[in-house]
Amino acid sequence: MKKLLLIFSIINAGLYFIIYSYFDYILGSSPGVVMPALAISFIKILFLIAIGFSAGLTVSIIRGFDGIKSTFDYKMFMMLSIVPLIMLLLSGGQVTNFIIVRFFNANKKLAELAFYLFSRDFIWSMLLGFFAGVSVKLRFKRSRQLRITNNWEVR
């Protein structure tokens, strides 16, 4: 079961990556589908989160846990993903530009730093998905037999 999930997760990440890489070509070849730029960007980010989740799930499967059930560690996910989530939310530009202009008087060095930090939304979305995948704790069932032995003597 573990090997099957590992293979499925790797194939899933590869398929999401292929769809993401040809997303613009797919939209260009179907002229009947007209989508706003915001929707296209949102769908691309969702695909990147799915790619990161599949990669993180692969790491979680390789780590290997014992037990019976699957769980999601919310505490670990919140600790790991707070920075990528904030960076992803601020990568839109308008909020970041407002903060720089309003509070820092349009400082050029700070604006360039913010541009380099927040402009790479694909990195932050992949990290967010990766941390979500790593936070999944898969536990595979093992056949365990309980044996009760009698080691004491009656006198």
N, C-alpha and C positions, 0 to 999 in steps of 0.2 A: 504494500500500500504506500509506503514511504517513497519508494522508487517511482511509482506511478504518479504520485503528486509532484515529485521533483521534475519529472519529464513534462508533465502537464503545465507546470508553472513556467518552465523555460520556454516551451512552445508558445504559451500565452503571451509572455513578454515579447517574444519575437514577432508574433502576429500583430500585437498592438504597435510595435515599433514600425513595422512595414506599413500599416495603415496610416500612422502618423506621418511617415516620410512621404507618402504619396497622397496626402490629404488635399493639397492644393491642386494636384493633377486630377483627382477624382472630382472635385468641385468644378474645375474648368471643363471637364469632358461632359458634364451634365448641365447644360445651360438652363434647363427647366427649374433647377433648384437655385433660388435666390435667397441668400442668407445675409443678414447684417454682419458687419465686421466683428461686433461684440460677440455674437453667437458663434462665429467661426473660432475666435480666440478662446472662448469658453470651452468649446468642444475639444480644441487642441490641448488645453490645460487638463481637461478630464482624461484624455488619452495619455498624457504624460504622467498623471497621478496613477493611472492603471498600470503603466509600464513600471513605475517605481514600486508599486504594491507587489507586482509579480516578482520583481527582483528581490524585494525584501522578504517575500514569502519563501523564495528559494533559500535565502540565508537562514530563515527560521526553520525550514525543513532540514537543512544540513546540520544545524545545531543539534537537533534531535532532543526530544523530551520524552519522559516516561509517563505512563498513566492511561487514563481512559478518555478524557474529553478535551475539546478545544476551547480555549479562552482567549479573550482580547484584553490585554493589560492597558487599561485606560490611563493609569497613572504614568506609566512609562511613555505612552504615546503623547500625553500632554506635555511632559517634560522635554521630550525630544523635538516635538513638532512646533513648539511655540515660536521659535525664531523663523523657520521657513514659512509658517502661516502668516506672521506679521509681514515678512518681506514680500510674500505673494500678494497680500492685500494692498500693500503700499506700492506695488510695481506698476499700478495703473498710471501713475504720473500726476494726476491732478491733485491728489491729497498731498503728495510729497512736494510738488511745486508750491502749493499753498503754504505749507509749513516753512519752506525755505524762504519764500518771499515775505511772509507775515512776521516770522520770528527772527530770522537771521538777515534781514534786509538785502536779500538777493545776493549773498556772498557767492562769487564765482567758483571758488575752490570747493565750497560745501555743495554747490549745485552739481559740480562734476563728480564729486564723491557719491552723492545720492544717485546720480545717473548710473554710475558703474555698479553700485550695490543693488539697485532696484530694477535695472533694465533687463536682467536675465531671469525672466519669470519661468522659463523652462527648467532652469536649475532648481529653483525653489519648489516648483510643483513636483519634480522628480524626487527631491529630498522628502517632501511631505508624503508622497506615496510610499517611498522606501521605508520611512519610519513607521508608517501604518502597517506595512507588511512585516516588519521586524517585530512589531508589537503583538502579532498573532502568535500564540503559543499552541502549537499543535502537539497533541499527545496521542501516541499510538498505543493501541491495546496490545498487551503482551499476555500470552497464556501463562497464567500462574496457578499452580495447584497448591492448595492448603493441605498440609499433612499434619495430623495430630498423632503424636506418639506418646506412649505411656512409659515413662522412665522410672517410675517409683514402684516400690514393692510393698505388698501388703503382708504384715507379719502377724 
